[in-house]
Amino acid sequence: MAFGAGVLISAVAFELMDEAYKLGGFPHVTLGFISGAVIFTGANVYLARKGGKHRKRSGEHMLESDSLAITVGSIIDGIPESVAIGLP
């Protein structure tokens, strides 16, 4: 899993950010990067408060927030990918 995470970080750092900088300039890249970080952090905090911090436990700690976490994760992951695929 660590290798896969490293590959994704490298792809973002060396390919996507460079291309975004060339096409949009520094202000747009910075705004997009910070917006993504804020959205991800906000969703993570929200899910943790809804019981997501117990997501790997079984029994009484299994909550309905597990499906919410999967849904939010899919949306946060899917929207940027869809935009990237759809842009020329």
N, C-alpha and C positions, 0 to 999 in steps of 0.2 A: 504494500500500500504506500509506503514511503517513496518508492521509486516512481509510482504513478503520480503522486502529488508533486514530486520534483519535476517530472516531465511537463505537467500542466503549468506549473509556475514558470518554467523556462519558456514554454510556448507563449504565455502571456507577456513575459518580460521582454523577450527578444523578437517576437514576431508581431503579435497583435498591438502592443503598445507603440512600437516603432512605426508600424503602418498607420495607426490612428494619429500619431503625432505628425506624420508627413501629410496626411489628408486634412486633419482638423486643426492642428496647432495646439500649443500648450494649454490655453485656457479651456478648450473643449475636452481635452484628454483629462486634465485635472478635475474638472467638474464631473465628468462621467465616472472617473475612478473613485472620487470621494462619495458621490451619490450611491454607487454600488456598495461601498463599504458601510455607509450609514444604513442602507436598506437591509443588508445582510445582518449587521449587528442588531438593529432594531427587531428584526424577525427572530433572531436568536434569543434575545432578552425576553421577548413576548412568549416564545415557546417554553423557555425555562421557567417563567412564572406560572405557566399553565400546567406544569408538571413534566415538561420534557426532559428535565435533568434526571429523571428516573427511567428513561426510555429503555435502558438495557437491563432493567430488573424485571423479574417475572412475579406472578402472583398478584398481591394486592396493590402493587405499585404500577401495574399496567393500567394506563388511563386512556380515555378517549382522545387525548391530545396526540397519541401516536399517529392516528390517521391525519390529524391536522398538521403535524410535523412533516409527514410525507408529502402532503399536498403543497404546503408552503415551500418545501425544498424543491419540489418539481417545478413550481412556478418560478422561483428565483433562478433555477438552473435553465429552464426552458426559454424564457423570454430573451435573454441576451443571445443565446444560440440561434434562436429563430430570427432575430434581427440581423445577426452576422451572416447567416445563410441567405437571407433575403436581399441584402444590399449588394449592389454590383461591385 
